[in-house]
Amino acid sequence: EASSAEVAIIKAEVDRLSRLTTRVNDFLRDPRGQPESLDPAELVNDIGRSLCGRELVIEKSPGLEALIDPERCRSILENLIRNALESGGDANQVEAAVSADGDIVAIDVLDRGAGIASADMARIFDPFYTTKSRGTGIGLAICERFASAAGGSIVLSAREGGGTRARLALPRRGGDEKDAKS
C-alpha cells in the first residue's frame, strides 16, 4: 500500500502533467484569442499580488493601454514573472516597469538573478528547451506565440548590474487616435 508521502508525490506529478497538457493546448489553439484594451500595469500588479504578495510595478507612464486578449496577456506575464522569481535572485528584487515607445507599450519584468547564459539565449524560445530541472520548456514558446499573434514581441536581455530584463512589447491602444490629432 502506498504511503501518504508517495501519494503526495503522485498527486504533484499528475498536477504538473495536467498543467503541461493545458499549456500545450494553449500553444496549439488560436493564439490571438479575443483582443481588447487593457491596462498592463494593473494586470502586472494583480499578478504580483497573487504570486509575490505585493505590487511589482515600480514605474509606469500614465494612461497606457495595450491591445491583446486578457487571458493570453495574463499567461505571458505570469510566465515571465515566475521565471524572474525562479532566476536565483532575491524575489524581493523582482519588479516591473510599463512605458510607451511610440505605438508600442513596453512591459519590462526585471530580476537580479543569474541571467541567461549566452549559449542558451539562442534557444530559449524553442519548444521543450529548458535549463530548469523541473521545467517543461513550453512556457516561453507559448509566450512568444501569444505575443506575436497580438502583433507584439518578447525580448530577453542581460540587465545592467546583473539579472535579466524580459520585455513584452504590445500594440498600444489609442496610438492611432493620438497620431490623427497631431
C-alpha positions, 0 to 999 in steps of 0.5 A: 500500500502506498504511503501518504508521502508517495501519494503526495508525490503522485498527486504533484506529478499528475498536477504538473502533467495536467498543467503541461497538457493545458499549456500545450493546448494553449500553444496549439489553439488560436493564439490571438484569442479575443483582443481588447484594451487593457491596462498592463500595469494593473494586470502586472500588479494583480499578478504580483499580488497573487504570486509575490504578495505585493505590487511589482510595478515600480514605474509606469507612464500614465494612461497606457493601454495595450491591445491583446486578449486578457487571458493570453496577456495574463499567461505571458506575464505570469510566465515571465514573472515566475521565471524572474522569481525562479532566476536565483535572485532575491524575489524581493528584487523582482519588479516591473516597469510599463512605458510607451515607445511610440505605438508600442507599450513596453512591459519590462519584468526585471530580476537580479538573478543569474541571467541567461547564459549566452549559449542558451539565449539562442534557444530559449524560445524553442519548444521543450528547451529548458535549463530548469530541472523541473521545467517543461520548456513550453512556457516561453514558446507559448509566450512568444506565440501569444505575443506575436499573434497580438502583433507584439514581441518578447525580448530577453536581455542581460540587465545592467548590474546583473539579472535579466530584463524580459520585455513584452512589447504590445500594440498600444491602444489609442496610438492611432487616435493620438497620431490623427490629432497631431 
